Amino acid sequence: MKEFYAPELEARGMSIPEAGRKEILFVNARKALERLAPIDGPLGAWFVPGRVEFLGKHTDYAGGRSLVCAIERGICALARPRTDGVVRIVEAAAGSRAEFDIRPDLPVPEGSWATYPATVLRRVCRDFPAVVRGFDIAFASDLPQAAGLSSSSALVVAVYLALVEVNRLRPFPSDEEVAGYLGAVENGRAFGLLPAHLGVGTHGGSQDQTAILCSQPGQLAQFSWDPVRLERWIKLPDGYRLAIAVSGVVAEKTGKARDAYNAASGAASELLRRWRLGTGRDDATLAAAMSSGPGARAHLESLLADSEALRARLEQFVVESFHLILEAGNALERGDLAALGPLVDRSQAAAERGLGNQRAETIHLARSGRQLGAVAASAFGAGFGGSVWALVEEERLEEFLVQWARDYRAAFPELERRSEFFTTGAGPAACRLMGLG
């Protein structure tokens, strides 16, 4: 029996056109699963979205704040249980496959999408020895890859959700805790009493996983980090949608690319190390250190006389986490869009100055978006390529996208084929779907 998933996605807050497009992805995932073996029983079905980081550049692993939302693009996955401990994964578009045994010493391949599911399988079965049963899973995605939209974390979440369902395991009571755990799976850190183990090699936080698992349609979520704490929901303004520009500059976080990514998190770690040495305190995160007293920032700045780069990184983190996110959220709550744009502009400028993770392409896209009339525009994600969002009135969105794409491709003609421009609302979180026959 063919199952239909679009009505459930619509009921969860996804727009009708996007829900219809997901139906096609589920059909493709089913065909890919059938190529592994005939389907003779019920399937588990999940939609797992990508995310937009509205504000909060490189703040999560240092305990700061972010404004995030899920988007309406993502992964559509279908899975069926096996009777052994083998996991077979197939990517529907290209037909590429990976096969793993569930075991705590599982070798993890480097430099491909298979790095992420293998890391999940290895860590979860180490932490929860009852995980022994395998499954076949096929996924189809409309998320641009390596574009700063959390395609890799979406795959991590999809594999985890299938793994725990097949093994009838519910190790955490809330989605926030699941997100925190999966952040630790990716970065290799300990989580509560569960010991650290090898991740994918990036030293990030749990922002992506939290946005994927905990978002609400039409809303931005303001979180603080380490541990995950929801501070408030902020409604996106009526009559506006997000325009997304995928620069075409690959923003991968595996292999050689992760060294550049880890430099920003390394600077935050160095700031915290100097704070601890200079004060004798043992604050767990940079945010906790900066919240320890009214003179905390000035004290840390006095310990950074030898490094302009660290002073710029500290300014970026403090201004983003303690000022811009709070003020931008307040502006959205009171409907003051005129105030929002300059706040986001300051966030973009601080990233260019203090993170060193912006490319000419993403800088151009953010400035071009503003010049073309977007309420606000900013690069987001890890940086070093990736994407830019712009908040635009729905009635002029189509015209805006055409102009934005034309301007960008004139400036960077070599990226015409790799760049992509699309729109999205703030979409629903990852969800298990039952299917309507």
C-alpha positions as CSV (number, residue, x, y, z in Angstrom):
1,M,0.0,0.0,0.0
2,K,1.3,3.4,-0.9
3,E,1.5,5.8,2.0
4,F,1.1,9.6,1.8
5,Y,3.0,11.9,4.2
6,A,2.2,15.4,2.9
7,P,-1.1,15.8,4.9
8,E,0.8,15.1,8.2
9,L,3.5,17.6,7.3
10,E,0.9,20.2,6.5
11,A,-0.8,19.5,9.8
12,R,2.6,20.1,11.5
13,G,2.9,23.5,10.0
14,M,4.7,23.0,6.7
15,S,3.5,25.0,3.7
16,I,1.3,23.1,1.2
17,P,3.8,23.4,-1.7
18,E,6.8,22.2,0.4
19,A,4.8,19.3,1.8
20,G,3.9,18.2,-1.7
21,R,7.6,18.3,-2.7
22,K,8.4,16.0,0.3
23,E,5.9,13.5,-1.0
24,I,8.2,13.1,-4.0
25,L,11.2,12.6,-1.8
26,F,9.5,9.9,0.1
27,V,8.6,8.1,-3.2
28,N,12.3,8.3,-4.1
29,A,13.4,7.0,-0.7
30,R,11.0,4.1,-1.0
31,K,12.3,3.2,-4.5
32,A,15.9,3.3,-3.1
33,L,14.9,1.0,-0.2
34,E,13.2,-1.4,-2.6
35,R,16.5,-1.7,-4.5
36,L,18.1,-3.1,-1.3
37,A,15.4,-5.7,-0.9
38,P,11.6,-6.0,-1.5
39,I,9.4,-4.2,1.0
40,D,7.2,-6.7,2.8
41,G,6.2,-4.9,5.9
42,P,5.6,-1.5,7.6
43,L,8.2,1.2,7.4
44,G,9.3,3.9,9.8
45,A,9.2,7.4,8.2
46,W,10.8,10.6,9.4
47,F,11.1,14.1,8.1
48,V,14.3,15.8,9.4
49,P,14.7,19.5,8.5
50,G,17.7,21.7,8.0
51,R,18.1,24.9,10.0
52,V,18.8,28.6,9.7
53,E,20.9,30.3,12.3
54,F,19.2,33.7,12.3
55,L,21.8,35.0,14.8
56,G,24.4,33.3,17.0
57,K,27.6,32.9,15.0
58,H,29.9,30.4,16.8
59,T,28.3,31.0,20.1
60,D,26.9,27.6,21.1
61,Y,30.0,25.7,22.0
62,A,31.0,28.6,24.3
63,G,27.7,28.7,26.2
64,G,26.3,31.8,24.4
65,R,23.0,32.4,22.7
66,S,21.4,31.8,19.3
67,L,18.3,32.6,17.4
68,V,17.4,29.6,15.2
69,C,14.6,27.9,13.3
70,A,14.1,24.8,11.2
71,I,13.5,25.3,7.5
72,E,11.0,23.6,5.2
73,R,13.7,21.7,3.3
74,G,15.3,18.5,4.8
75,I,15.7,14.8,4.7
76,C,12.9,12.3,4.1
77,A,13.9,8.9,5.5
78,L,12.3,5.5,5.4
79,A,13.6,2.6,7.5
80,R,12.8,-1.1,8.3
81,P,14.2,-3.3,11.0
82,R,16.6,-6.2,10.4
83,T,17.1,-9.3,12.4
84,D,20.9,-8.9,12.6
85,G,23.3,-6.1,13.7
86,V,23.9,-4.7,10.2
87,V,22.9,-1.2,9.2
88,R,22.6,-0.5,5.4
89,I,22.1,3.1,4.3
90,V,21.3,4.3,0.8
91,E,21.2,7.9,-0.5
92,A,18.4,7.9,-3.0
93,A,19.5,10.6,-5.5
94,A,22.9,9.1,-6.4
95,G,22.2,5.5,-5.1
96,S,25.4,5.6,-3.0
97,R,25.4,3.1,-0.2
98,A,27.2,2.4,3.1
99,E,27.0,-0.7,5.3
100,F,28.1,-1.0,8.9
101,D,28.1,-3.5,11.7
102,I,26.8,-2.0,15.0
103,R,29.8,-2.3,17.2
104,P,31.6,0.1,19.6
105,D,34.9,-0.1,17.7
106,L,33.3,0.5,14.3
107,P,35.8,2.1,11.9
108,V,34.5,5.4,10.6
109,P,35.2,6.4,7.0
110,E,36.6,9.9,6.4
111,G,35.5,12.6,4.0
112,S,32.0,11.4,2.9
113,W,28.4,11.5,4.1
114,A,29.0,8.1,5.6
115,T,31.2,9.6,8.3
116,Y,28.1,10.9,10.1
117,P,25.9,7.8,10.4
118,A,28.9,5.7,11.3
119,T,29.8,8.1,14.1
120,V,26.3,7.8,15.4
121,L,26.3,4.0,15.4
122,R,29.6,3.7,17.1
123,R,28.9,6.2,19.9
124,V,25.3,5.1,20.6
125,C,26.2,1.4,20.9
126,R,29.1,2.3,23.2
127,D,26.8,4.4,25.4
128,F,23.9,2.0,25.3
129,P,24.9,-1.7,25.0
130,A,21.3,-2.7,24.5
131,V,21.5,-1.3,20.9
132,V,22.2,-4.4,18.9
133,R,19.5,-4.5,16.2
134,G,20.2,-3.2,12.7
135,F,18.0,-1.7,10.0
136,D,17.9,-0.6,6.4
137,I,17.4,3.1,5.8
138,A,17.0,5.1,2.6
139,F,16.9,8.9,2.5
140,A,16.2,11.6,0.0
141,S,17.0,15.2,0.6
142,D,16.3,18.6,-0.9
143,L,18.9,20.3,1.4
144,P,21.9,21.7,-0.5
145,Q,25.0,19.8,0.7
146,A,27.9,21.5,2.6
147,A,26.0,24.8,2.4
148,G,25.7,25.7,6.1
149,L,22.1,24.4,6.3
150,S,23.0,21.5,8.6
151,S,22.6,18.7,6.1
152,S,25.1,16.6,8.0
153,S,23.4,17.1,11.4
154,A,20.1,16.3,9.8
155,L,21.5,12.9,8.7
156,V,22.9,12.3,12.2
157,V,19.4,13.0,13.7
158,A,17.7,10.7,11.1
159,V,20.0,7.8,11.7
160,Y,19.7,8.2,15.5
161,L,15.9,8.3,15.4
162,A,15.7,5.1,13.4
163,L,18.3,3.4,15.6
164,V,16.5,4.1,18.8
165,E,13.1,3.1,17.4
166,V,14.3,-0.2,16.0
167,N,16.0,-1.0,19.3
168,R,13.0,0.2,21.4
169,L,15.2,2.6,23.3
170,R,14.3,6.0,24.8
171,P,17.4,7.1,26.6
172,F,16.5,10.7,27.1
173,P,13.2,12.3,28.4
174,S,13.2,15.4,26.2
175,D,14.2,16.5,22.7
176,E,16.5,19.1,24.2
177,E,18.5,16.4,25.9
178,V,18.6,14.3,22.7
179,A,19.9,17.4,20.9
180,G,22.6,17.9,23.5
181,Y,23.6,14.3,23.3
182,L,23.8,14.3,19.5
183,G,25.9,17.5,19.7
184,A,28.3,15.5,21.9
185,V,28.2,12.6,19.4
186,E,29.4,14.9,16.7
187,N,32.0,16.8,18.7
188,G,33.2,13.8,20.7
189,R,32.7,15.3,24.1
190,A,31.2,13.6,27.2
191,F,27.5,14.0,27.9
192,G,26.5,13.8,31.5
193,L,27.9,10.5,32.8
194,L,28.5,9.2,29.3
195,P,32.2,9.4,28.5
196,A,33.8,11.3,25.6
197,H,34.6,9.4,22.5
198,L,35.7,10.2,19.0
199,G,33.3,12.5,17.0
200,V,33.5,13.7,13.4
201,G,36.4,15.9,14.3
202,T,34.7,19.3,14.6
203,H,34.6,21.1,17.9
204,G,31.1,22.5,17.7
205,G,28.1,22.6,20.0
206,S,24.5,21.5,19.8
207,Q,22.9,24.4,18.0
208,D,22.2,22.5,14.8
209,Q,20.7,19.4,16.5
210,T,18.6,21.6,18.8
211,A,17.1,23.6,15.9
212,I,16.4,20.4,14.0
213,L,14.7,18.7,17.0
214,C,13.0,21.5,18.9
215,S,11.7,24.1,16.5
216,Q,8.2,25.3,16.0
217,P,6.7,26.4,12.7
218,G,6.6,30.2,12.2
219,Q,8.8,30.8,15.2
220,L,12.4,31.7,16.0
221,A,13.7,30.0,19.1
222,Q,16.1,31.8,21.4
223,F,18.4,29.2,23.1
224,S,21.3,29.5,25.4
225,W,23.8,26.7,25.4
226,D,25.8,24.2,27.4
227,P,23.4,23.0,28.7
228,V,20.5,23.6,26.2
229,R,18.0,26.1,27.6
230,L,15.0,27.5,25.7
231,E,14.7,31.2,26.7
232,R,11.8,32.3,24.4
233,W,9.9,31.8,21.2
234,I,9.7,34.8,18.8
235,K,7.2,34.9,16.0
236,L,8.5,35.7,12.6
237,P,6.6,38.7,11.3
238,D,3.4,38.1,9.3
239,G,3.8,38.6,5.5
240,Y,7.6,37.9,5.5
241,R,9.6,34.8,4.5
242,L,13.3,33.9,4.5
243,A,15.1,34.0,1.2
244,I,18.2,31.7,1.2
245,A,21.2,32.2,-1.1
246,V,23.5,29.2,-1.3
247,S,26.8,30.7,-2.3
248,G,28.2,27.6,-4.0
249,V,31.3,27.8,-1.9
250,V,31.5,24.5,-0.2
251,A,31.4,24.7,3.6
252,E,32.3,21.2,4.6
253,K,33.3,20.2,8.2
254,T,35.2,17.1,7.5
255,G,38.8,16.4,6.4
256,K,41.0,19.5,5.8
257,A,38.0,21.9,6.0
258,R,37.5,21.2,9.7
259,D,40.9,22.8,10.7
260,A,39.6,26.2,9.6
261,Y,36.3,25.6,11.3
262,N,38.0,24.5,14.6
263,A,40.1,27.7,14.7
264,A,37.1,29.7,15.8
265,S,36.2,27.3,18.5
266,G,39.9,27.0,19.5
267,A,40.0,30.8,20.0
268,A,37.0,30.6,22.4
269,S,38.8,27.8,24.3
270,E,41.9,29.9,24.5
271,L,39.9,32.8,25.9
272,L,38.5,30.5,28.6
273,R,41.9,29.1,29.4
274,R,43.4,32.5,29.9
275,W,40.4,33.5,32.1
276,R,40.8,30.6,34.3
277,L,44.6,31.1,34.7
278,G,44.1,34.8,35.3
279,T,41.3,34.6,37.8
280,G,41.6,31.2,39.4
281,R,38.0,30.5,38.6
282,D,36.7,27.3,37.0
283,D,33.8,28.6,34.9
284,A,32.6,25.9,32.6
285,T,32.1,28.1,29.5
286,L,33.1,31.5,28.2
287,A,29.5,32.7,28.6
288,A,29.6,31.7,32.3
289,A,32.9,33.5,32.7
290,M,31.5,36.7,31.1
291,S,28.4,36.5,33.4
292,S,30.4,36.1,36.6
293,G,30.5,39.8,37.4
294,P,30.2,43.3,36.0
295,G,33.9,43.6,35.4
296,A,34.4,40.2,33.8
297,R,34.9,41.4,30.2
298,A,37.3,44.1,31.1
299,H,39.3,41.7,33.3
300,L,39.6,39.2,30.4
301,E,40.5,42.0,28.0
302,S,43.4,42.9,30.3
303,L,44.8,39.4,29.8
304,L,44.8,39.7,26.0
305,A,47.2,42.5,25.4
306,D,49.4,40.2,23.2
307,S,46.6,39.1,20.8
308,E,44.4,41.4,18.7
309,A,42.8,38.3,17.2
310,L,41.6,37.1,20.6
311,R,40.4,40.6,21.5
312,A,38.3,40.6,18.3
313,R,37.0,37.1,19.0
314,L,35.9,38.1,22.5
315,E,34.2,41.2,21.3
316,Q,32.3,39.2,18.7
317,F,31.2,36.6,21.2
318,V,30.1,39.1,23.9
319,V,28.3,41.5,21.5
320,E,26.5,38.6,19.7
321,S,25.4,36.6,22.8
322,F,24.7,39.4,25.3
323,H,23.5,42.3,23.2
324,L,22.6,41.7,19.5
325,I,20.5,38.5,20.0
326,L,18.5,40.0,22.9
327,E,18.0,43.3,21.1
328,A,17.0,41.6,17.8
329,G,14.5,39.4,19.6
330,N,13.0,42.4,21.3
331,A,12.7,44.3,18.0
332,L,10.9,41.3,16.4
333,E,8.6,41.0,19.4
334,R,7.5,44.7,19.2
335,G,7.3,44.6,15.3
336,D,10.2,47.1,14.9
337,L,11.7,45.8,11.7
338,A,13.5,49.1,11.1
339,A,15.6,48.4,14.2
340,L,16.2,44.8,13.2
341,G,18.3,45.4,10.1
342,P,21.1,47.4,11.7
343,L,21.4,44.9,14.5
344,V,21.9,42.1,12.0
345,D,24.3,44.2,10.1
346,R,26.4,44.6,13.2
347,S,26.4,40.8,13.7
348,Q,27.6,40.3,10.1
349,A,30.4,42.9,10.6
350,A,31.5,41.3,13.9
351,A,31.8,37.9,12.2
352,E,33.9,39.4,9.4
353,R,36.2,41.1,12.0
354,G,36.2,38.7,14.9
355,L,35.7,35.2,13.4
356,G,37.6,35.4,10.1
357,N,35.1,32.9,8.7
358,Q,33.5,35.0,6.0
359,R,34.3,34.7,2.3
360,A,34.0,37.5,-0.3
361,E,31.0,35.6,-1.7
362,T,29.0,35.6,1.6
363,I,30.0,39.1,2.4
364,H,28.7,40.2,-1.0
365,L,25.4,38.3,-0.6
366,A,24.7,39.9,2.7
367,R,25.3,43.4,1.5
368,S,23.6,42.9,-1.8
369,G,20.5,41.5,0.0
370,R,20.3,44.7,2.1
371,Q,20.8,46.9,-0.9
372,L,18.0,45.1,-2.7
373,G,15.6,45.9,0.1
374,A,15.7,43.0,2.5
375,V,14.7,43.9,6.1
376,A,17.9,42.1,7.3
377,A,20.4,39.7,5.8
378,S,23.3,37.7,7.2
379,A,25.6,34.8,6.5
380,F,25.1,31.9,8.9
381,G,26.5,28.6,10.0
382,A,30.1,27.6,10.4
383,G,31.2,30.0,7.7
384,F,34.1,29.6,5.2
385,G,31.4,29.5,2.5
386,G,27.9,28.3,2.9
387,S,24.7,30.5,2.7
388,V,23.1,33.8,3.6
389,W,19.5,34.5,4.7
390,A,17.4,37.6,3.9
391,L,14.1,38.5,5.5
392,V,11.8,39.8,2.7
393,E,8.2,40.7,2.2
394,E,6.3,37.8,0.6
395,E,4.7,40.0,-2.0
396,R,8.1,40.9,-3.5
397,L,9.9,37.7,-2.7
398,E,10.0,36.3,-6.3
399,E,11.3,39.6,-7.7
400,F,13.9,39.8,-4.9
401,L,15.2,36.3,-5.5
402,V,15.7,37.0,-9.2
403,Q,17.5,40.2,-8.6
404,W,19.6,38.7,-5.8
405,A,20.7,35.8,-8.0
406,R,21.4,38.0,-11.0
407,D,23.6,40.3,-8.9
408,Y,25.5,37.5,-7.3
409,R,26.1,35.6,-10.5
410,A,27.3,38.7,-12.3
411,A,29.9,39.2,-9.5
412,F,30.9,35.6,-9.3
413,P,30.1,34.0,-12.7
414,E,32.2,30.9,-11.9
415,L,29.7,30.0,-9.2
416,E,26.5,30.3,-11.3
417,R,25.9,26.5,-11.6
418,R,26.7,25.8,-8.0
419,S,24.8,28.6,-6.4
420,E,21.1,28.2,-5.5
421,F,18.4,30.6,-4.3
422,F,15.1,29.6,-2.7
423,T,12.6,30.6,0.0
424,T,11.4,29.0,3.2
425,G,9.2,29.6,6.2
426,A,10.3,28.6,9.7
427,G,9.3,25.0,9.5
428,P,8.4,22.1,11.9
429,A,10.9,20.1,13.8
430,A,12.0,16.6,13.0
431,C,9.0,14.3,13.2
432,R,8.0,10.6,13.0
433,L,5.3,10.2,10.4
434,M,2.6,7.5,10.3
435,G,1.6,7.8,6.6
436,L,-1.9,7.8,5.3
437,G,-2.8,4.9,3.1
